[in-house]
Amino acid sequence: MWTLKIKVREKGNLFGKRTKKHKVQIYFYSHNYYEKKGRLHFLSSGIIVGDEESRKNFVDDLNKENKMEYLEVNGDFFISIYSERKTSSRTIAVKIAYNPKLVFIKPVIIDSEGWEEWEVACNERKSLEEFIKQAETLNGVEYELFYFKEQKINNLMIYSIMPKLTDKQKHVLLLAVNEGYYGYPRKIKLVQLAKLMKISLSTYQFHLAKAEAKLMPFLVKRL
């Protein structure tokens, strides 16, 4: 299939501007959209990554957004419906992004600087070319293209099939990954990660070990 990895940042994006403001990250799925009374309505879900206070501030801020019609939060997981006014240019852009021919290789990652990282695939090159063209022409959008090539897909990341971790286990693990603990050479030590989480070293080690114990058997079976 043709595969595309691209990073975009859209000025005024209601999620991106809040991840930047509150220094959190989101693993995000925008599932579908529908039209009603001259507006486009979007159904999405995601996992919020960050310390407890930052996540709470992010959710509180999102609740104040007048475009947000429904927001259900359970721990670090949320489901939302938000809407915006329907315009001809926005309708075209949405149809390209929600093209049913596209395969999402993993959730969109919205980082703490408001950048959205997309990895998508399609058997038709043209559909992905249109995706890039939209990023180039939309007002208020920055983008960076990582790759656009033909290759075989070996996996899809769907967060619901992963072993169930507690909120604390997810946070310590994702922090370790994002800060380069599992890189070679390691970019950070456990004691530094514990300080970032504002918990003791022993508590951090405990939750990380529990998370690894759940994940490793699952990953080994996938090899």
C-alpha positions in Angstrom: 0.0 0.0 0.0 1.0 3.6 -0.3 1.8 5.0 3.2 2.1 8.5 4.5 3.6 10.0 7.7 3.0 13.7 8.1 3.0 16.2 11.0 0.6 19.1 10.9 -0.3 22.0 13.2 -3.5 23.9 12.6 -4.0 27.3 14.1 -7.0 27.3 16.4 -7.4 23.5 16.5 -9.4 23.0 19.8 -7.4 20.0 20.9 -3.9 21.1 19.7 -4.0 24.5 21.3 -4.9 22.9 24.6 -2.3 20.2 24.6 0.2 23.1 24.1 -1.3 25.2 26.8 -1.5 22.4 29.4 1.6 20.4 28.3 -0.2 17.1 27.7 -0.2 14.7 24.8 -3.1 12.8 23.2 -3.4 9.5 21.4 -6.4 10.5 19.3 -9.0 8.8 17.0 -11.4 11.0 15.0 -13.9 8.3 14.2 -16.5 9.8 12.0 -18.5 13.0 11.2 -22.0 14.0 10.2 -23.8 17.1 9.0 -26.7 18.7 10.9 -28.3 22.1 10.8 -25.5 23.7 8.7 -22.7 22.4 11.0 -20.2 19.5 10.8 -20.2 17.3 13.9 -17.1 15.1 14.8 -17.1 12.0 17.0 -13.7 11.4 18.5 -11.9 9.6 21.4 -8.5 9.7 22.9 -6.1 9.0 25.8 -4.6 12.0 27.6 -1.0 11.6 28.7 0.4 13.9 31.4 0.5 14.4 35.1 -2.8 14.4 37.0 -3.1 18.2 37.4 -2.3 18.9 33.8 -4.8 16.3 32.6 -7.5 17.8 34.8 -6.7 21.4 33.6 -6.9 20.1 30.0 -10.3 18.5 30.5 -11.7 21.5 32.4 -10.5 23.8 29.6 -12.0 21.6 27.0 -15.4 21.6 28.8 -15.4 25.4 28.4 -15.1 25.2 24.6 -18.4 26.3 23.0 -17.8 24.0 20.1 -17.8 21.0 22.4 -21.3 19.4 22.5 -20.6 16.3 24.5 -17.5 15.2 26.6 -17.4 12.0 28.6 -14.2 11.4 30.6 -13.2 8.3 32.5 -9.7 8.6 34.0 -7.4 9.5 31.1 -9.8 8.3 28.4 -12.4 10.6 26.7 -15.1 10.5 24.1 -16.3 13.7 22.6 -18.6 15.3 20.0 -17.7 18.8 18.8 -19.0 20.8 15.9 -18.1 23.7 13.6 -19.8 25.8 11.0 -20.1 24.1 7.6 -18.2 25.9 4.8 -17.4 24.7 1.3 -13.6 24.7 1.9 -13.9 22.9 5.2 -16.3 20.3 3.8 -13.7 19.5 1.1 -10.9 19.2 3.6 -13.0 17.0 5.9 -14.0 14.6 3.1 -10.3 14.2 2.2 -9.3 13.5 5.9 -12.3 11.1 6.4 -11.9 9.3 3.1 -13.2 5.8 3.8 -10.4 4.4 1.6 -7.8 5.4 4.2 -6.3 3.1 6.8 -5.1 4.7 10.0 -1.9 2.8 10.9 -2.0 4.2 14.5 -3.9 6.9 16.4 -3.1 10.5 15.6 -0.6 11.8 18.2 -1.2 15.4 19.3 1.9 16.5 21.2 2.5 19.1 23.8 3.4 21.7 21.2 0.1 21.2 19.3 1.5 19.1 16.4 -0.6 16.3 15.1 1.3 13.2 13.8 -0.6 11.2 11.2 0.3 7.8 9.8 -2.2 6.7 7.1 -2.2 4.2 4.2 -4.2 3.6 1.1 -4.0 1.3 -2.0 -4.5 4.4 -4.2 -1.7 6.9 -4.3 -4.0 9.7 -5.4 -5.9 9.7 -2.1 -2.8 10.4 -0.1 -1.6 13.0 -2.6 -4.9 14.9 -2.0 -4.2 14.6 1.8 -0.8 16.3 1.3 -2.2 18.9 -1.0 -4.8 19.9 1.7 -2.0 20.4 4.2 -0.1 22.6 1.7 -3.1 24.8 0.8 -5.2 25.3 4.0 -4.8 28.6 5.7 -3.2 28.5 9.2 -1.7 25.1 8.8 2.0 24.2 9.2 3.2 20.8 8.0 6.2 18.5 7.8 6.3 15.4 5.6 8.3 12.5 7.0 7.7 10.0 4.2 5.4 9.1 1.3 6.2 5.7 -0.1 4.9 2.3 -1.2 5.4 -0.4 1.4 3.8 -3.4 3.1 2.1 -2.7 6.4 3.1 -5.2 9.2 0.8 -4.0 12.0 -1.9 -1.6 13.1 -1.9 0.1 16.5 -5.4 0.0 18.0 -5.3 1.0 21.7 -8.3 -1.1 22.8 -6.5 -4.4 22.1 -3.5 -3.7 24.4 -3.4 -5.2 27.9 -5.4 -3.0 30.4 -3.0 -0.9 32.4 -3.9 1.4 35.3 -3.7 5.1 34.8 -0.5 5.3 36.8 1.0 2.4 34.8 0.2 4.0 31.5 1.6 7.4 32.6 4.9 6.0 33.9 5.4 3.8 30.8 4.5 6.5 28.3 6.7 9.0 30.1 9.6 6.6 30.0 9.1 6.0 26.2 8.7 9.7 25.4 11.8 10.8 27.4 14.1 8.2 25.8 14.5 5.7 28.7 14.2 2.8 26.3 16.6 4.2 23.8 20.3 3.3 23.4 22.1 4.9 25.0 19.4 5.8 27.5 18.6 9.6 27.5 17.2 9.7 31.1 17.4 7.8 34.4 14.6 6.4 36.5 15.2 8.9 39.2 14.7 11.8 36.8 11.5 10.2 35.4 10.2 9.9 39.0 10.9 13.6 39.6 9.0 14.5 36.4 6.1 12.5 37.7 6.4 14.0 41.1 6.5 10.6 42.8 9.2 8.7 44.7 11.7 6.5 42.8 10.4 3.3 44.5 6.8 4.2 43.5 7.8 4.9 39.9 9.8 1.6 39.7 6.8 -0.3 41.1 4.4 1.0 38.5 6.8 0.7 35.6 7.6 -2.9 36.5 3.9 -3.7 36.7 3.3 -2.2 33.3 6.2 -4.0 31.7 5.0 -7.3 33.3 1.6 -6.9 31.6 3.0 -5.8 28.2 6.0 -8.1 27.7 4.0 -11.4 27.3 1.6 -9.6 24.9 4.5 -8.3 22.8 6.4 -11.6 22.8 3.3 -13.4 21.5 3.1 -10.9 18.6 6.7 -11.7 17.5 
